[in-house]
């Protein structure tokens, strides 16, 4: 609850991805209430404000004095938009601000100064670390770190979501510093000549939080459709002496592969069954958290749920100023880390692929089940020799 025990009054700036923020605010009426939409004033924004039963504001100076929070879901200077200008104007008035990533470190530092001037809480929302499957992954990673060091991190992403990936990797490793990135050279003419397509991924060797990292980034973007055409969003594996923890996709599942390790007998042969092989009775892969039911579920539940988690964290910082410096320093570190990564990657390659095909999962399942079905020529089941 906010001032005088009432829900925090929230204005959302932006009506593209901002729609997810609107759903998040509406999902917790005891903690937050939508009090307005800030947009340029186009027909869509006007209709959305009308449907939401709130006023449409076209300038940040129009926001009522009883506004508590401004969610800035408008591009920042990092992507050519006025988001940080809106954030600073609101912060200086004492409004708490949650700003959608990415935000350049210089802009972010200016925003933190404005927050101190207005005695307001400020946070950069990276969304993905607050998704339920990613939270499950990070909790399991923390448990593993308490039992031994991380031996490696293997990660992949699209360049559009590299900023939040670094947030995830830092949390998984337990720290961002020290970090460093070194991009490998491309495949070269010889390898390139053996394929009809271009290599979509850039490979980097890196260090995050002192852990060795192999990072692959699809550094491509469709200029007219930047939110589509990613081969994947995020995929992360953490290697430990006990096994490998994997976030198979941003939206799950989270998998655990215990290390395969069998004792040896007096002759040096592996002991595959019997006494002292209890660790071999565990499944080779365990699902710790399921995947999302569908992309409809992602848009309607997972993403708004992640935004709500960030809003509640902002509410805590609004109530307790002691929480603000640590959150600000972490946000600055993520942004600086991202700047170092993008300097190594360079500009993304512009692509214009067609709409991707839809492959029925039944076709894939039938093929897989058919190939795995036992046949008359298969040996009897038993332990490997």
C-alpha positions in Angstrom: 0.0 0.0 0.0 1.1 3.6 -0.5 0.6 6.9 1.1 -2.1 6.9 3.7 -2.6 3.1 3.1 -4.2 3.5 -0.3 -3.0 1.7 -3.5 -0.2 3.4 -5.4 -1.6 5.5 -8.3 0.2 4.5 -11.5 0.4 6.2 -14.9 1.8 4.2 -17.8 3.7 6.0 -20.5 3.5 4.2 -23.8 0.9 2.0 -25.4 2.9 -0.6 -27.3 4.7 -2.8 -24.8 3.0 -0.5 -22.2 -0.1 -2.8 -22.6 1.8 -5.4 -20.6 2.3 -2.8 -17.8 -1.4 -2.0 -17.9 -2.2 -5.6 -17.3 0.3 -5.8 -14.5 -1.2 -2.8 -12.7 -4.7 -4.1 -13.1 -3.8 -7.5 -11.7 -3.1 -6.2 -8.2 -5.9 -3.7 -7.3 -5.0 -3.8 -3.6 -1.4 -2.6 -4.3 -1.8 -0.4 -7.4 -4.5 1.4 -9.3 -4.2 2.7 -12.9 -4.8 6.4 -12.8 -3.8 7.5 -16.3 -2.0 6.8 -19.6 0.7 9.1 -21.0 1.0 9.0 -24.8 1.2 11.2 -27.9 -2.5 11.3 -28.3 -3.1 9.1 -31.3 -6.4 7.3 -31.9 -5.2 4.0 -30.4 -4.0 5.6 -27.2 -7.2 7.5 -26.8 -9.3 4.4 -27.3 -7.1 2.4 -24.9 -7.5 5.2 -22.2 -11.3 5.2 -22.8 -11.5 1.4 -22.5 -9.4 1.6 -19.3 -11.6 4.3 -17.8 -8.6 6.7 -17.2 -7.6 10.0 -18.6 -5.1 10.3 -21.5 -2.2 12.7 -20.8 0.0 14.0 -23.6 2.6 15.8 -21.6 4.4 14.7 -18.4 3.6 18.1 -16.8 -0.1 17.2 -17.0 0.2 14.4 -14.5 -1.9 15.1 -11.3 0.0 15.8 -8.1 -1.5 12.7 -6.5 0.3 10.4 -9.0 2.7 8.0 -7.2 4.4 6.0 -10.0 5.2 6.6 -13.7 6.0 3.5 -15.7 8.1 4.7 -18.7 7.6 2.2 -21.4 8.9 4.5 -24.1 12.2 4.1 -25.9 15.2 5.8 -24.1 18.0 7.6 -25.8 19.7 4.2 -26.2 17.2 3.4 -29.0 16.4 7.0 -30.1 13.4 7.9 -27.9 12.5 10.4 -25.1 12.0 7.9 -22.3 14.7 9.2 -20.1 13.5 12.8 -20.5 10.1 11.7 -19.3 11.7 9.8 -16.4 13.8 12.7 -15.2 10.9 15.2 -15.4 8.7 12.8 -13.3 11.5 12.0 -10.8 12.2 15.7 -10.1 8.6 16.1 -9.2 8.9 13.3 -6.7 7.2 10.6 -8.7 8.7 7.1 -8.5 9.7 5.7 -11.9 10.0 2.3 -13.4 11.7 2.6 -16.8 11.9 -0.1 -19.4 15.3 -1.2 -20.6 17.7 -0.5 -22.3 19.1 2.7 -20.8 22.6 4.0 -21.5 24.8 4.4 -18.4 25.1 8.2 -18.9 21.3 8.6 -19.0 20.9 6.2 -16.1 23.3 8.2 -14.0 21.4 11.4 -14.8 18.1 9.7 -13.9 19.5 8.6 -10.5 20.6 12.2 -9.8 17.1 13.4 -10.6 15.7 10.7 -8.3 17.8 12.0 -5.5 16.7 15.6 -6.2 13.1 14.5 -6.0 13.5 12.0 -3.2 12.0 9.4 -5.4 12.7 5.7 -6.2 14.0 4.8 -9.7 14.5 1.4 -11.3 15.2 0.0 -14.7 12.9 -2.8 -15.6 14.7 -5.6 -17.5 11.6 -7.9 -17.3 13.2 -11.3 -18.0 15.0 -11.8 -14.6 11.5 -11.4 -13.0 9.8 -14.1 -15.1 8.8 -17.1 -13.0 11.0 -19.6 -14.9 14.0 -17.3 -14.7 13.4 -16.7 -11.0 13.3 -20.5 -10.5 16.6 -20.9 -12.5 18.3 -18.2 -10.4 17.1 -19.7 -7.1 18.5 -23.1 -8.2 21.8 -21.3 -9.2 22.1 -19.8 -5.8 21.7 -23.2 -4.2 24.4 -24.6 -6.4 26.8 -21.7 -5.7 26.5 -22.4 -2.0 27.8 -25.9 -2.7 30.7 -25.1 -5.0 32.0 -22.8 -7.7 30.6 -22.3 -11.2 33.0 -24.0 -13.6 31.4 -22.4 -16.7 28.5 -20.5 -18.1 27.3 -21.2 -21.7 24.7 -18.7 -22.9 23.0 -17.6 -26.1 20.6 -14.8 -27.0 19.4 -12.4 -29.6 21.1 -9.0 -29.5 17.7 -7.3 -28.9 17.6 -8.9 -25.4 21.3 -9.0 -24.6 20.8 -6.2 -21.9 18.5 -8.4 -19.7 20.7 -11.4 -20.4 23.6 -9.7 -18.6 21.3 -9.0 -15.7 20.4 -12.7 -15.6 24.0 -13.8 -15.9 25.2 -11.5 -13.1 22.5 -12.8 -10.8 23.3 -16.4 -11.7 27.0 -15.9 -11.1 26.4 -14.0 -7.9 28.0 -10.8 -9.2 28.6 -8.9 -12.4 32.2 -7.8 -11.6 34.7 -8.6 -12.9 33.4 -8.8 -16.4 35.1 -8.7 -19.8 34.2 -9.7 -23.4 36.2 -10.7 -26.4 34.5 -11.4 -29.7 35.9 -14.2 -31.9 36.6 -13.6 -35.5 33.9 -14.8 -38.0 33.9 -18.2 -39.7 36.2 -17.1 -42.5 35.9 -17.5 -46.3 36.5 -21.2 -46.3 33.7 -22.1 -43.9 31.4 -19.4 -45.3 31.8 -21.0 -48.7 30.4 -24.3 -47.5 27.0 -23.0 -46.5 24.2 -21.3 -48.4 23.3 -19.1 -45.4 25.2 -16.6 -43.3 26.3 -17.4 -39.8 23.7 -15.7 -37.6 25.6 -15.9 -34.3 28.7 -14.1 -33.1 30.7 -16.0 -30.5 32.4 -14.3 -27.6 34.6 -15.5 -24.8 33.8 -13.6 -21.6 34.0 -13.4 -17.9 31.0 -12.4 -15.7 31.3 -12.3 -12.0 34.6 -14.1 -12.3 33.0 -17.1 -14.0 34.2 -18.2 -17.5 31.5 -17.6 -20.1 30.9 -18.7 -23.7 28.4 -16.4 -25.3 26.7 -16.6 -28.7 24.7 -13.6 -29.9 22.4 -13.5 -32.9 23.5 -10.0 -33.9 20.8 -9.5 -36.6 17.7 -7.4 -36.7 14.9 -6.8 -39.1 14.7 -3.0 -39.4 10.9 -3.0 -40.0 10.1 -5.7 -37.6 12.7 -5.7 -34.8 10.5 -7.6 -32.3 10.4 -10.7 -34.5 12.8 -13.1 -36.3 14.9 -14.1 -33.3 16.1 -17.7 -33.4 15.8 -17.7 -29.6 15.5 -15.2 -26.7 17.7 -16.6 -24.0 19.3 -19.9 -23.3 21.7 -20.4 -20.3 23.6 -23.4 -18.9 25.6 -23.2 -15.6 28.2 -25.9 -15.2 29.3 -27.1 -11.7 31.1 -30.1 -10.3 27.7 -31.6 -9.4 26.1 -31.1 -12.8 24.6 -28.7 -15.3 21.6 -26.4 -14.6 19.9 -25.2 -17.8 17.4 -22.5 -18.6 16.3 -24.1 -21.9 14.3 -21.0 -23.0 13.4 -17.7 -21.4 10.0 -19.1 -20.6 11.3 -22.4 -19.3 11.7 -25.2 -18.7 14.5 -25.3 -16.1 16.5 -28.5 -16.3 19.0 -30.2 -14.0 21.5 -32.8 -15.4 23.4 -34.4 -12.5 27.0 -35.3 -13.4 27.4 -38.8 -14.7 30.0 -40.4 -12.4 30.4 -44.2 -11.8 32.9 -45.8 -9.4 35.5 -48.3 -10.7 36.2 -51.8 -9.4 39.6 -53.4 -8.6 40.2 -54.1 -12.3 39.6 -50.4 -13.3 36.2 -51.1 -15.0 33.2 -48.8 -14.3 30.7 -50.3 -11.9 27.3 -49.8 -13.6 25.0 -51.4 -11.1 24.8 -52.8 -7.6 26.2 -51.5 -4.3 27.8 -48.0 -4.2 26.0 -46.9 -7.4 23.1 -45.2 -5.8 23.9 -41.9 -7.6 23.2 -43.7 -10.9 19.6 -44.3 -9.9 18.7 -40.6 -10.3 17.2 -39.4 -13.6 19.7 -38.1 -16.1 17.5 -35.0 -16.6 15.1 -33.5 -14.0 12.6 -30.7 -14.8 12.8 -28.2 -12.0 10.3 -25.8 -13.5 8.0 -26.3 -16.4 7.8 -24.4 -19.7 5.0 -21.9 -20.3 1.8 -23.4 -21.6 1.8 -21.2 -24.7 2.8 -17.8 -26.0 -0.7 -16.6 -25.2 0.1 -17.6 -21.5 3.4 -15.7 -21.8 1.8 -12.5 -22.9 -1.2 -12.7 -20.6 0.3 -14.0 -17.4 4.1 -14.4 -17.3 5.1 -10.9 -18.6 2.5 -9.0 -16.6 3.6 -11.1 -13.6 7.2 -10.1 -14.1 6.3 -6.4 -14.4 4.2 -6.7 -11.2 7.3 -8.1 -9.4 9.3 -5.1 -10.5 6.6 -2.7 -9.4 6.4 -4.3 -6.0 10.2 -3.9 -5.7 9.9 -0.2 -6.6 7.1 0.2 -4.0 9.5 -1.3 -1.4 12.2 1.2 -2.4 9.7 4.1 -2.3 8.9 3.2 1.3 12.5 2.5 2.3 15.2 4.8 0.8 17.9 2.6 2.2 17.1 0.1 -0.7 17.7 2.7 -3.4 21.5 3.0 -3.7 22.2 -0.7 -4.1 19.5 -1.0 -6.8 20.9 2.0 -8.6 24.5 0.7 -8.6 23.3 -2.7 -9.9 21.4 -1.0 -12.7 24.5 1.1 -13.6 26.7 -2.0 -13.7 24.3 -3.8 -16.0 24.2 -0.9 -18.4 28.0 -0.5 -18.4 28.4 -4.2 -18.9 26.0 -4.0 -21.9 28.0 -1.1 -23.4 31.2 -3.3 -23.2 29.4 -6.2 -24.9 27.9 -4.1 -27.7 31.2 -2.5 -28.4 32.6 -6.0 -29.1 29.6 -7.1 -31.1 29.4 -4.0 -33.4 26.3 -3.0 -35.3 23.7 -5.8 -36.0 23.4 -7.1 -39.5 20.1 -6.0 -41.2 18.0 -8.9 -42.3 14.6 -9.2 -44.0 13.4 -12.9 -43.8 9.9 -13.9 -44.6 7.3 -14.9 -41.9 8.5 -18.1 -40.3 6.7 -21.4 -41.1 4.6 -23.2 -38.6 5.6 -26.8 -38.0 2.9 -28.9 -36.2 4.3 -30.3 -33.0 2.4 -33.5 -33.8 4.6 -34.0 -36.9 7.8 -33.7 -34.8 6.4 -35.9 -32.0 5.4 -38.6 -34.4 8.8 -38.6 -36.0 10.6 -38.7 -32.7 8.4 -41.5 -31.2 8.7 -43.5 -34.4 12.5 -43.3 -34.3 12.7 -44.2 -30.6 10.3 -47.2 -30.9 12.0 -50.6 -30.3 12.4 -52.8 -33.3 13.1 -56.5 -33.8 16.8 -55.7 -34.4 17.3 -53.7 -31.2 19.2 -55.5 -28.4 17.5 -56.3 -25.2 17.4 -53.5 -22.8 20.1 -53.5 -20.2 22.9 -51.4 -18.8 25.6 -50.2 -21.2 28.7 -52.3 -21.5 
